[in-house]
Amino acid sequence: MVTALALNCTLKPSPAASSSQLLAQQVLDALAEHDVTGEQLRVVDYDVKPGVEHDMGDGDEWPRIRERILAADILVLATPTWMGHMSSVAQRVLERLDADLSETDDEGRPILATKVAVTVVVGNEDGAHAIIADLFQGLNDVGFSIPSQGGVYWNGEAMQTTDYKDLPSTPEKVATTTATLARNAAHLATLLTERAYPAS
C-alpha cells in the first residue's frame, strides 16, 4: 500500500481556513484514486525549532513530523506565496530536511531516496514557478524523486483578495494538473517501492 503525507506550510494555525490546505487535500483525494492513502498536517501547529539537526531539543516537535515523513512513500509539500516566495514555514521544513543529507539506509542509499515528493503552491501574486523550482531543488537534493509534472499551483490576480478557497469551483486547469500530478506520483512511488535505486 502506497502512502502519502501532506505538509501544509500555511502561516495560519488550525482551524483557520487555508487555501493551501484545500489544494493539498485535492491532491490527496486525487492520489486516493490510485490507491494511495494519505493524511495532512499543518506544520505551524507543531513547535518546529529552527536548525538543521534531526532534533533541536527543548520541546522540538520536528522528530514527530520526521517519523511520519519516513513512514510515507509520497511527500506533498504545500505552501502559500508571500512576497513572491514560499512561506517561512516551508523554508524551515527544507532546512530541517537538510539533516537527512547524511542519513543512509542499509544499502548505502540516501534515506529519502525511495520516496517521491510533489509540490502545491497557492497565492494572490506571482512567484509559483520560482517557488516550485526552489522546492524541487531542495527536495531532490536530500533524496526525494520528483515525478513528471510534479507541481500544481494556483495564482490569483495580483493585489486582489480572492483566495483559492473562495473560488466557487476548482479551475479546470488546476484540476487536470492535479490529476496528472497524482497519476505520475503514484506511478513513480509504486516503481520505487518495487525496485529501489541501486545500492551505493
N, C-alpha and C positions, 0 to 999 in steps of 0.2 A: 504494500500500500504506500503510494507516494503521498507525502505530507507537505504542507506549506505553512509558513509563519509570516504574517504581515506586521511589520513595524511601522506604525503611524507616527510620523515625526512632526505632527501638528504642535503648535505652541499652546494649544488650548487643553487644559486638563478635562478629564471626564467629569460630568456627562455633557459638556458643551457640544453643540452640533459642529461637525467638522467635514469640510469638503474632501479633504484627503482621506478621511475615513470612508466616506461614501464610495469614492473611486477605488480605493484599496479593496473594499468589500465586493465591489463589482468584479474585480479581478479574481478574488477568492471564489465567487459564485461561478465565474467562467471556468476556473480550474476544476471546480466540482463536477462540471460536465464531462471532464476527462478523468473522473475517479480520483481526484486529488482532494484530500480532506485538509481543511485549514482553519486557522484561528488568527485573530488580530489583537494586538495590544498597543496602547499608547505609551510611548517611551516616557513622556512627560509625567505620567502617573507614577513613575518609579524614581527613586533617588539615584540617578546615574552620575557618578562623580567624574570630573574631568581627569584625563590621563590616558596613558597608552599601555596600561597593565591589565591583566585579567581581573584583578581585584584591587581596588584602590583603598580598601579598608574603611573603617569608620562609617559603617552603615551603607556602603556602596551596594546598590542592588543590580548592577550590571551582571554579576555572575548568574543571577536567576534568569535574566534575559538570554545570556550566552548559552546556558544549558538548553533553552528552547530552540535557539538557532542551530545548535549542534544536533538536535534531535530531528530537525526538519530537513527535507530534501530541497525545498524551494524557499528562498527568502524574497518577500515582496517588500521593498523599501519605498515608503510613500512620504512625500514632503510637500508642503506648500512653498510658494515662491515669495520671498521677502527681499525687496530692494534688488531684484534680479538674481538672487542667489537661493540656494537651498536653505532651509531653516537651520538655526544653530543646533537644534536637537539632532538633525540628520548629520551635520558635521561631527557632532560628538559621537554618534554611532560609528562613523567611519574611523574616528580616532581610536575608539575602544576596540574595534575590529583589528586595528593595526597590531595588537598584541599577538594575534594568531599567525602573523607572518612567519614566526619561528617555530610554530607547532606542526608536527608531522604525525601521520598515522603509522601503523606497524610496518607499512610497506615503504615508508620514507616520503610519501606524498604529503603536500600541504594538507592540513586537517580539513580545510574547506574545499578541497579540490573535487570532491564528489558532489558538490552542491551547486544549484543553479540560483541565479539572482535576477530579478526583474525590477523595474522602477516605475513609480507613479508620481506625477508632478501636477499640481493644480495652482492656479493663481490668476490674479487680475492684472498681470503685467507680463512683459516679455521675459525670457530667461529660461524657458523649459528645455530647449535644446542644449544649452550650455550646462544646465544642471544635470540633465541625463548623461551628458558626456563625462562630467566630473564623477558622478555616481558610478557609471560603468567602469571608469579607470580605477577608482578606489576599490570597488568590489572585486574586479578582476585581479587586481594587484595582490589581494590577500588570498586568492584562490578560487573564487566563485567563477562559474562559467556563465556567460551571457548568451541566451538564445537569440536567434534571428528575430529582429523586430521586438526586442525585449523591453521596450519602454512605451508607456502610454501617458498622454498629458492632455490637459485642457487649459487653454489660456482665454480668460475673458477679456473684454475690451478694457484697455488701459484706462486708469483713473475712474473707473466705474465701480458700482457697489454690488453688482450681481455676482454671487458666488456659484460655484458648480452645484452645491447642494440646493440652491434656489431655482435651478432650471426646472421647467415643467416636465421635461423628459430628457433622456440621455441623447446627446447628439449622435447621429448615425456614424460619423467617422470615429468618434470615441468608442462606440460600441463595437464596430468592426475591428478596430485596432486592439481593443481589449480581448476580443475573441481570438485574434491571431496570436497575441502575446501568450494567452493561456494555452492554446494548442501547441505552440512551439516549446514553451517552458515545460509542459507536461511530457512532451516527447523527449526532450533532452534529459530531463530528470530521470525518466524511465531508462534511457540508454545508459546513463552514468551509474544507475543503481545496478543494472545487469552487467555492465562492463566498465569498470573504473579506468582512469588513466593508468598508463604503465607505472610500475613501481620505480622508485628513484634508485 
